[in-house]
Amino acid sequence: MKQRPLIVFTVSWIAGSSAAYACSGSRLLLLIAGASLLLAALGMYRRDFLRTVIIIWCALAASGAYWELQEAANVSKLPEALQAADAAQMDGASVRMTGMIASAVEVDGDRADFVMSVRQVVPIGGTAASGKPNSRDAGTSKGSERTVSEKVMVQVKLKSRQEQEAARQWQRGDRVRISGSLAQPQSARNFGGFDYRQYLVTQKIHWLFKAAGASNVQASPPSGFGMTVLLRWNDQARNGLSGMIDRIFQEPHAGYMKGLIIGLQDDLDPETYAEFSQLGLTHILAISGMHVAVYVGCLLYIFSLLRLSREKSLLLVMLLVPLYVLLSGVSPSVVRAGIMSMIGLYAARKGMLKDGLNILSAAALLMLLWNPYYLLSVSFQLSFLVTAGLMVYVPLIHPQLSFLPSKIAGAVGVTLIAQLVSFPLTIYYFNQFSLLSFAANFVLVPFITFLVLPVGTAALLIGSLWLPGGKMLAAAAEWLDDLSFWLVKWMNGYPQFVTIWKSPSPVWIASYFIALYGLLYFGKGWSLSRRQMAVEPDATVPLGVPHAARRPETVLPSRTKTRLAAGALGGLCILIVLLYAGYQPEHFRGAGAVQVLDVGQGDSILITTPQGKHLLVDGGGTVSFRKAEDGWKERKQPFEVGAKVLVPLLKKRGIHRLDAVIVTHGDQDHAGGMQAVLEQIPVGAFLFNGTMAGTAAFDRLMAAAVDKDIPIYAIHQGMNYAPDGRTQLVFLGPILSQTDQEALPVVKDQNHDSVVFLLEMNGGRFLFTGDMDKASEEQILETLDSGRLGEAVADNGQTVDDRGLQTAGKLLEAPVDVIKIAHHGSKTASSAEWLNRWKPAAAVISAGVNNLYGHPHADVLQRISEEGAAVYRTDLQGEIQFSVKSGKIRVRTKLITKS
């Protein structure tokens, strides 16, 4: 117990920092005051607990104050330097900055990115950021420069191959002068989406600085010596090792070995990374505690062969650990492992802090004092949580694995606990978990760590001295790699084992760990009680049986055994309830929901019915106008809205299955993102407009639907679909002839044949229009006015399932609550006649921020205004959600726009 104060202090420090992150100002003071009263009462009730109470209170108060001080200092100084009233006035301002490159330079396709430490800044053109002329800013002379100390994220758009090569020469530590424009980082535009702005704030970066062309960047080597120069040498060393790996190994092994040996994942094959990720094996590809342990063990073994004394060996390893931390990329996980190993090595020499939890606590406290924002790092959280979990939970599970051989029991216990402990954070951040993860980790972690990694490292070391010898050993490592890749691919061949989870709440996560501890704690006691040998005083005992086994000091009574069994069963039941509740998708308490996602310049709408069915209308898509000769501009992992935005959002909301996807037409900005959806999420039905777009991308999409055995329905006017008893869809378009319905014609202009349908759900009515044009509007209006559409829906019997509508007259005649404006608000649709026919109470427009097309068009906005409809726009408000219950519709938007 004498060593526990450090653990208590560190845990309390983390709790205080977390509370300060969640709430600030008066709310934080109230929280600390409440905690103080509770701790005071506890200290008065248990005087022997008073010392611990004081430690907890001091840690909570100090960590909360420390976080608040860091937050107060973590603000941009640029508005003050540029005399701007607020940050909004600076967005888009042209400036020239002088400073130093403060990170490694990443050149990817037609863009170069790096962090710049700014020292001077001046507005370009003699105008302050406020837009008012300033006599002190005339020209851009040195006298007009303002001194400032701040980091910005620089993005340089490269215009040619020559500029790309020039950018590759930039290095950390270079003095630079850059002309460009300031931009605020993108905040999350969807509920639960990635917030890039908040991420940069944790890096103490508040601005993007964009330069058009390498010609606007003047770089020169540094003078003098400092930490930045040391890191520059480290970058050069890492680049040198990367180049040596390229010479020794063939692809895709070179990129894989870079991640495995030195933590460089830039060249890792995206498909390989995705396969490892699906099985929960990405920690193998990032330098972690296991790598540091292998490194330290190898060094100690080498020094023992050199017959160095124990003290000298430990000292040398302590000095060499920081070198490995630097060479492997200085991620939070490797920093944690490095600090722990150095403390442990020092403790081995001095006989201090031998307890692993104390060493872990010291490492966490040092890192959080150095940078409190480590607390928000996924790598930091997983690294410390899994390490602590192994120390706490493994001793509890070992007695319950006694039926296995000792070595196998040890490996099973470590792997199982690592999976159980990392599970909550895995589903919180990545929203999926493979049921084969345990088997994959049990087999591949030791195989890769103790065989592939040493062989690959040896190949690198030998190849650095003798290239042919390194290549010979690399061939063996590549054979082992291929075996690993084959096993990973084989396991990924069973997608039914991949489960999708919504992000759990902090209360759920805390309850999970408490229930898991209870299960293992009581399970350990019950398991030990079953193995106790209750020996009577006169009983005959075989020779060789330990004395403790012959006459146990304590034989647990049956009542205690029953309580232990009940405790273990209770923990198991709580875990089952938590897992069941956590696995359920987001629900709206009996309401239906229409969620218009912000996917940039495109459409994607998620419909969740009152009875929990999920329909996805379009999937957005990234449109590229790149020419063949511009292949050098292609990035290693190009942004694709389906894989980067849409699929993560669906998983974040816990959607295990889409009952149907509706592709309104084959244009890339509507259908492109569906490819990633079909590849990663099970789909019950694929509905499209009955025509082929004649593009390779749409052909791949249709082929994917066929390969996945998804039922495909060609939609046309008169068909209907009822996913549940309170939801009905009536399809108004496209209007296709019988020949077109049977032939699946190739139609280049897909807008006219967009799927158009009415949705009636919980008494609310929505009209979805795809990218329909005015001609399509006129055709549908004609069929409505003639009554032919109602008769077609009632009589033709063509439904997507057997629960289709029988009549549609009332549904077709009534006004709608919400209309999705066609073609992102283009002037080619949404005529006055069309809007007047439906008389919408609200209109929603899906358009990209500052899009090149000028959507939505002013004429369309004017026509909507004349109808008296409220307007919601994704380019201004981000994601827009409509909740429908008992005929009442509530609206919420991700972004709040100023009126």
N, C-alpha and C positions, 0 to 999 in steps of 0.2 A: 504493500500500500504506500510505501514511502515514495515510490516513483510515479504515482498516479497524478499528482498535482499538474505536471506538465501536460498530460493527456486531457485532464479536465479543463485546463486553461485554453488549450488549442481548440477543443471542441466548442467551448463557450465563445472563443474569438470568432470562429467560423459562423456560429449562430448569430452573434452580434452583427457581423458584416452582412450576413444574409438579410437580417431584419432591416438594416440601414439601406440595403439595395431595394428591398420591397417597399419601404415607406421612408419618408424623410420629414424633416421639419417637426412640426407639432405632433404629428402621428408617431414619429420615432420617439419623441420625448415621453408621450403617453405610454408607449409600449415599454420603454425602459423603466418608467415610474411603476407601472404595473408589475413588471418583473422584479423590481426592487422590493416592493411590498410583499410579494410572494416569497422571495428569498429571505426577507427579514422574518416573516412568520415561520418559515421552515427552520431558520437558525435558532429562533427562540424555542421552538418545539423540540428540536434535537440539538442540544448544546454540542454534542460530539461531532455534529455536522457543520458547526459554525465556520471552521477553517475553509472547508470546501465551498460554503456559501459565499464567503468573502472573495475567494478565487474566482468563482463564477461571476459575481457582480463586477469585479474589477475588469475581467476580460470582456464582458458584455458592454460595459460603459466605454472602455478604452477602444474597443474595435468599432463601435458605433461612431464615436467621435473621430476616429482615424479615417473611417470611410467618408464621413461628411466633409472632413478637411480635404481629402483627395478629390471628392466631387466638386467642391468649391473651387479648387485649383484647376480642374479639368474643363476649362472653358476656352473658347477661341479668343485670341488677342487681336485677330485681324480686323474685326469691325472697328475697334478703337484706333488701330494704326491707320486705317483707311478712312477714318472719320465718317463711318456709316452709322445710321441710327440703329439698325438691327441687321441680322444676317440676311433677311429677305432682300434688302437693298443691294447686297453684294453678289447675289446669285447672277452669274453671267458677266460680272465686271472683268474688264481686261486689265491685267497687271503684269508687272515684271518682278520676278523674285530672284534673290541671290541667296545662296546657301550651300548645302552639302548633301550629297546622296547618302542617306542613312540606312539603306538596306541593300540587299542583293538586287540586281536589276534583272527583271524577268522579261525577256523578249519572246513574244508569242504571236506569230503571224504578223499582222500589220499594226501591232501595238506593243509598246514598251511601258512597263509599270515599275515604279519604285517609290519609296518613301523619301521625302526631302525634308531636311532640317533647315527651316527658313531663318535667315538672319536679317535680311533687308527686303522691303517690299515698296513698290511705287506704282501708282496708277499710270496706265499708258495713255498718252494724249493730254496730260495735264488736267484731268478731271477726277475729282474725288469720287469715291464710291457712291456718295449721295447723289451724284449727277450734277452738282453745282460746281462751276469753275472755282478754282482756288489759286490765288496768285502764287502761293508757295509751291504749287505743283506744275508751274509752267515748264513744259518740256519734260525730259526724263533725265535730268542731270543728277549727279551724285548728291547734290544738296537737297534734292527732293525726296531721297530715300528715307523711309522710316524704319527704325530698328525694331525688330520683333523676334521673339523666340517661340517657334511653333513648328509642328510637323504637319505636312500635307501629303496626300496621296497623289502622285503625279501620273498622268496617263498621256502618253505621247502617241498620237496617230501617225504611223509611218507611211510615207507616200511611195516608196520605191524599195527595190531590193538593196540599193546602195545605202539608203537610210537604215534599213534593217541591219546591215553589216556594221554601220557606224554605231548604232545603238548597242550592239553586242560588245563594243569596246568600253562602254561606260561601266564604272565599278563603284562599289561602296567607297566612300571617302572622297570621291571627286568633288572639286568645287564647281558649282554650276550656276549659270544665269539663264533663266527660262522666261520666255514671254508666252502668255496664254490667258485663259479665262478661268475664273473660279466657278465652281458648281457645288451645290449642297449634295451630299450623298443621298442615295435613294433610301427612303424609309419603307417599311413593310406596307404593301398596297393591298394585301389580302389578309383576312383574319387567320392568324397562325403562320403567316408567311415569314420568310427570312428578312430580318431587318438589318440591311447593310449599314445604315447610318449608325445604329446602336452598336454594331460590331466594331466599327471604326472608332467610336467614342471609347470603347474599352482599350483601344490601342493609342488613345489620346490624340486621335486625328479627327478633325472636324470639317475638312474641306477636300474636295477633289480639285486638282489643278490640271487643266487640260491644255495641251499644246498641239497645234496642227503642224506636224512635220518636225523631223530632227533638226532642221535648219533653225528652229527657234530655241534650240538647246545648245549652250556653249559650255563645254566641260573641259576641265584641266586637272591634272593629277594633284594630290594633296602635298602639302609641305609639312615637315615636322613629324612627330610621332605621338600617338595617342591610342585610346581604345578603339576608335574607328579604324585606324590603320591596322591594328591587330585583327579586327574582324574582316578587314579587306584581305589580309593574308589568308585568313581562314576560308573566305570565299574562293580565293584562288586555289587553295589546297583542295577544297571540295570539287571545284571544277576540274582540277587536275586528276583527281581520283575518278570523277565521272568520265573523263576522256579515256583514262586507262581501262575502265570497265568496258567502254565501247570497243576498245581495241582487242580486249581479251574475249569478251562474250559476244554471241550473235543475238539478234533480236528474235523473239521478245524477251530473251533472257537478260539482256543488258539492262533494260529498264527495270525489270523485276529485281535484279541484283542491286541496282542503285538504291531502291527503296529498302531492301533487306539489310544492306551493309552500312550505308551512310545516310539513310533516311531521305534520299532525294526521290520524290514520287512524280516529278514532272514528266518523265519519259515512260512511266508505267502504262502499259496497254490498258485503255479504259475498260475493255471487255473483261480482262483478267481481274482488274480491280473490282468491277461490279460483281463478278462471280465470288470472289473472296468476301466481299461485303455482305452478300446475301447469306453466307454461312457464318457470319460473325467472326471472320478471320482477318479483318483489316489491321488489328493490333499487331499481327505478324509483320506487316509491311511498314509499320512505324517503329522507330527505335523506342524501346521500352525497358523496363526493369530487367527482363530476361536477357536482353542483349548486353546490358551493363554487367549483369551477373556472369555471363559467359566470358565477357572481356576481362573482368577482374579475375575470374578463375583461371583463365589461360595465362594471364600475367603472373599470378602467384605460382602456377605450375612451372612456367619458364624460369622464374627466379629461383625456385627450389632446385631445378636442374643445374643452375649456375652456382648452387651452394651458397646463396646469400643467406644471411641470418634472417630470422622471422621479423625482427624489428625493421631491418633495412628493406625487406620485401614489402612490408605493409606501408612504409613511408614512401617508397617509390611508386607503388600503386596509387596511393593517395594523391601524389603529384601528377600522375598520368591520367586519372579519371577526368579531370576538367578538360584535358586535350580531347578525349573521346566525346565528351559532351559537346564541345565546340564543333568537331568534325561531323557529328551526327545531326546537327541542325538546331540544337538548343530548344527543343520543344518542351512543354511543361512536364511531360511524362519522363523524358530523359533527364531533365534537370532534377526532378524528384528522385529518380533512381541514383543520379550522381551524388546528390547531397546525402542521401541515405547511406550509400556505400562509403563515402568519405567519413561520415560520422561513425558508421559501424567499424571501419578500419581503425579510426582513432580510438574508439572504445575498446577494440581488441588489444590495442597497445597499452591503454591506460586502465583497463578494467572498469570503465564507466559506461552508464547507459546501455547495459546489455539487453534490456528489454526492447523488442522490435517495435512495439507501439509507441514507446518514448522516442525512438529514433524517427519514426514516421511523423510523430507530432512535431518534433523539432524541425524536420524538413518542411512540413506544411507551414509552420509559423514563420520560418525564415523567408519562404517564398511569398507569403501574403504580406509580410512587412516590406519586402522589396517592391512588390507590385500587387496591391489588393485586388486588381482586376483579374488576376489568375483565377480567382474564385469562380468567375463566369466562363472559364475555358472548359470545353468538353473534355479535352485531353487531361487537364488537371483533375477534374472531378472523377473521371473514370480511373485514372491512375491511382489516386489516393484511396478511392472507395474500394476498388478491387484489392489493393494491398492490405488495407485495414480489414476487409472482409475475410481474406485468407487467414490473417492472424487471429481473428475472433472466432470465425465459424468452423474452420478446419478441425481444431481440437474437439469441437462438439460433434462433428459428423463421423470422426474416425471410429469410435466404439460401435457405430451402427453399420460399419463396413467390415467388421471383424470376420465375417464369413468368407472374405476374399483373401488371397495371399497378401502379405504385408506390402510388397512393392506395388502390386496392382491396386491395393486399397489406397495407398498414398496418392498415386496418380489419379485415380477416380475421384478421391476426395477433393484434391486441388482443382481439378477440371470442373467438377460439379459445383463447387462453391463459387469458383470464378464466374460460371454461367449464371448462377442464381443471384449473385451479388450485382453483377453488371446488368442484369435483365431490366430493372426499372429505368436506368438511364439510357439503355439501348432503345427501348421503346419510346422513351420521352423524346430523344433527339432524332432517331432514325425510323421510328414507327413501324418496324418490322422485326420479326424474330423467327429464325428457322428452327424447327424442332429437331433438325439434324445437326444443330450447332454443337451440341455436346460431343457427338461422335466425331465431328470434323476436328474440333479442338483436341480431343483426346488422342487422335491419331496423328494429326498434322503438326500440332505445336511442337511436340518433342522431335518429330521427324525433321522439321525444318530448322528448329533451333539448334539441335545437337548434331545434325548431319549436314543439311544443305548450307546453313550459315557458316560453319567452320570450313567446309570444303570450298565454298565460294570466296571466303576471306583469304584462305590459303592461296587460291588461284590468283587473287589480286596481288598479294604480297610477292609471290613467286614471279608473276608476270611483270611486276614493276622492275624486277632484277633481270629476269630471263623470259622474254615474251613467249618463245615456243613452249617452254615448260609450263607457263601459266595457262596457255591455250589448251595443253593436254589435260591439265587438271580441271580447266573450265568445262571441257567436254563431259567429264564425269558429273560436274555440278549441273550441267544442262540436262543430262539424262535424269538426274534426281528431280530437277524442275519439272520436266515433262511428266514424270510420275505424279508429282503434286498436282499439276494442272489437270491431268486426266482424272484424278480422284475428285478434285473440286468440281469439275464439269459433270462427272457422273452423279455426284450428290445433288447438284443443281438440276439434274434431269427429273427431279421429283418436286415440281413447284407446289404440289398440294401440302407440302410440309412447311411452306412459308406462311406465317401468320402476320396479319396486319393489325396494328393497335393504334388507337388514338393516344395522344400525349396525356399521361396521367397527371393529376394534381399533386402538389407537394404533400398534401395530407395522405393521399393514396400511397405515395412512395414511402413516407414515414411508417404508415400502418403496415406496409409490406415487410419492411425490415424488422419491425417489432414482432410481427407474426412469425416470420422466418426464424428469428432468434428463439422465440417461445417453442416452436416446433422442434428445433435442434436441441435446445437445452433440456426440455422435458424428455425428448426422445433419447438423449444420451443417458439420462438417469434411469429411464425405463429399460434401455438396452443393457446397462451395467447390472441392474437389479436382476434381470433374467439370468445372467451368467454367474451370479454369486453362488458360491458353494456353501450352503448351510450345513456344516458338519457337526454332528452330535459329539459330545465329549468322549463317548466310548466307541465311536465309530472307527473302523479300520481305514487308514489312509495310505494309499500307495506311496512307495518310496519315490523320492524325487519331486513330489508335489511341494511347492513353496509353503512356508509356514503360514503366510497370510491366507493362502487358499485353504489350508487345513482348518484353521480356526479364525475366520474373519472377525475383525474387531467389531464390525457392525453388520447385523443382518436386518435389512429393511423389512418392516412389518408390511403385511398385505395391504393395509390401508394406504400406506405411502406409495406402494407400487401402483395402486389404483389411481391415486392422485397424479402420479407421473404420467400414466397412460392417458388419463383424462386431459392433462395439460397438453400433451403432444397432439392428441386428437383435436383439441380445441384450436391449437395453432394451425393444424392442417385445414380445419373447416374454415377458419378465418381467411387463410390463403386462397382457398377455393372460391369463396365468396368474392374476395378482392379481384381475383383473376377473371371471374365471370363478369363482374361489373366493369372492370377495366377493358375487357374485350369488346364491349358493346360500342357501336358507332355513336357519334354525336346524335342526340335526339332532341326534339323540340317539344316534348311534353304534349303530344297529341296534335300538334300543329304541323302543317305542311310548310315547306320552305323552298323558295326559289332563290338560288345564290348565283348572282351574276359576277363571275370571277374576273379579276383584272389580269388579262393575259397580253396586255399591250394592244397593238393594232390587230385585233382578231376577236373572235367570239368563243366563249366557253361558259356554259350555264349548267349548274348542278341543281337538279330537282330532287328533293327528298319528300316522299309522300307521307301522309299521316300514319301509315302503317309500316313505315320503315323501308320502303322501296327506294332505290337510287337510280335516277336517269341522268345521263350526261349528254347535253346537247352541244355538239361541236367541242373541239379540243384546242382551239387556237393553233398557232404554228408560226415558225420563223421563216420569213420570206427572204430569199437571197437573190440578188441580181448580179452576183459575181460572175465575171467572164472566165473562160478556161485559162487564158494567159495570166490571170491573177491568182494562180494557185499558191504563190508564196504568201498570200494574205491569210490563207486558211490557218485557223488556230488548232492547237492540239486537241482541245475539247470545246468545239464550237457551242455557243449557247443555243439550246433548243428548248422552246417554251414547254413542250410536253414533258420532257425528262426533268427539267430544272425547276419548273413552276407547278404545272398541273398535277403530275403524279405525286410529288411531295405533299401538296395540299390535300389530295384525296386520302393519302395515307395518314396525314396529321389528323384528319377527322374520323379515322378508324373505319373507313369504307373497305370492307373485305371483298365486296362483290358489287358490280354495277349490273342491275337487272336489265338495263338496255342502254346502248349508246345510239344517239341520233346524229348522223352527219348530214347537215342540211344541204351541203353541196361539196364538190371536190376541190375548191380553192384551198391553197396551202394555209391561209390564215384561219381556216375553219377546220380542215381535216388533218393538217400536219402533225399536231400534237397527239392525235389519236393513236399513232403508231406506238408511242411509249406506253400509252394506257393499255392497249391490247397486250403488250409484251409483259406488263408487270401486274395487272389487276384482272381477275376473272370477270368475264362479261357474259351475260345471259342471252342477249340478242343484239344484232347489228342492223340498224335501220338506216337506209340512205335513199337518195332521190331517184334511183332507178336508172342512172346514167353513169357512164365512165368518163373521167376527166381527160383521159389520154395523156397522163403524165406518169413518169416512173414512180413518183412518190405515192400517188393514189393507187397505182397497180400493186405496190408493196403493201399498202394498207389492206386492200382487199385480199391479197394472198395471205396476210397474217390472220385475217378473220377466218379464212378457209382452213389454214393450218391448225388453228386453235379449236376447230369444230364448233364455231359460234354460228347459230342460226342466223341467216341473212334474209332481210325483208326489203324488197324494193317498194318504196312508199309512193303512192299517188293519191290524187283527190278521191275522197269517198271512204278511205280506210280509217279505222279507229283502233284505239288501244286503251285498255283499262288495267293499269298495273295493280290497283287494289280497289276496294269497294267505295272509296271516297275520292278517287282520282280518275279522270277521263281525258283522253286526248282524241280530238277529231282533226284529221289531216285535210287541209284545204288545198294544198298544192304539193307537188307540181301536177299540172294537168297533162297527162301523157295519153297518147293513143294506145289502142290495144297492141299495135305492132311494136311501139316503143317499149311497152311493158314486157313484152316477150323477148325482145332482141338486145336489151341493154346497150343502147346506142352510145357512141362516143360524142360528147358535146363539149366543145372547147369553152364556150361562154356558159359557165355554170350558174351564174347569178339568176337568170330567168327561171331555171328549173329548181330553185331552192325549195327545200321542204318547209311548208308553212302549216302551222297547226295551232288549234285552240286548246288550252289546258284549263280544265275546271277541277279545282281541288279545294275541299273544305268550304265551298261556297265562294271562293275567289276565282277570278277568271283572268287568264293571261293569254296574250297573242304573241307567238314567236314567228319571225319573218325571215330569218337567214339573211341573204343578200338579195332578196327579190327586187325586181325592177318595176317601173310603172306599168309596163305591158302585162306583167304577171298580176299586178294589183287589179288592173282593169278586167282581166279574164276571170279572176276569182269573184270580183264584185258582180260581174254579169251572171255567173252561176248562182250567186246568192240571191240576186234580185229575181231571177227566173224560178227559184225554188228547186232547181235541179240538184244542187249540192245536198240539201236535206234529204231528198229522195234517195240519192246515191248512198249516203251514209246509212239510211234506214234499211235499204233493200238489197244492196249488193252483197252483204254478208262477208265482206273481206275485212278481217280483223287480224291484228298481230297475234292475239291469243283468243281464247274461247270466251272471254268476258267482255267483248266489245259492246259498244252502245247499240241500243235497239232503236232509239229515236234521237234526233238531234235538232229538232226545230227550235226549241226554246234556247238551247245553247248557242245556236247560230244567230239568233235575232237580238239577244240582249247585248248592251254595251259591255266593254271589257274594263277591268280595273287597271291593268298594266299592259302596255304594248312595248315590245322590243323593237325599236326603230331599225328599219332595214339598212344594211350596207353601211353600218357605223355612222349613219347620219348623212350619207351622200345625197346630193340633190337629184340623183337619178331615181329616187324612190320616195315613199312617204308623201304621196300627193295629198292635196286638200280633201279630195273625194274619199280617199282611203281612210284618212284620219277621222273625217266627219262620219263615215259609216260606223266606226267602232267607238267613237266618243270616249277615249281612254281618260281615266282619272289621273294616270301617271304614265310617263314615257321614260324608258331606260335606253341609254346609248352606250355601246361598248366601243371605245376608241382609244388609241395610244396617245400618251402624253407627247405634245408637240409633233404629231405625226406629219409626214410629208404631204399628205393629201388634203389637209385643211379640214378634216372631219372633226366635228359635225358642221355641215354647211349652215351659214347664217339663215338662208331661206327656209331650211327645214326647222330650225329653232323657232323661226317666226311663225310657221304654220302650227307648230305644237303649242306655242303661246296663245295663238288665236283660238285654239280648242280649249284653253283653260287648264291644260294638263301640267302637273308638276314634272320637272325634268331632273333625271338622275344620270350622271355621267361617270364612267369609270376613269376617264382621264383626269377628272377633278376630284372625285370622291373615292377612288379605289374600288374595292369590292362592295357590291350593293346586295343586301339580303332582304328579301320580303318574307315575312312570317305570316301564315294564313291560318286562322282558327275561327270557326263559327262565322264565316263570311267577313271577318274583320282582318285587315292587312296592316301589319306594322313594318316599318322600314328602318334599317340601320345601315350606316356606311362606315367603311374603315377609316376614311379621312374626313375631317370636318373642314368644310370650306367656309371662308369668311364671306359674309354677306356684304 
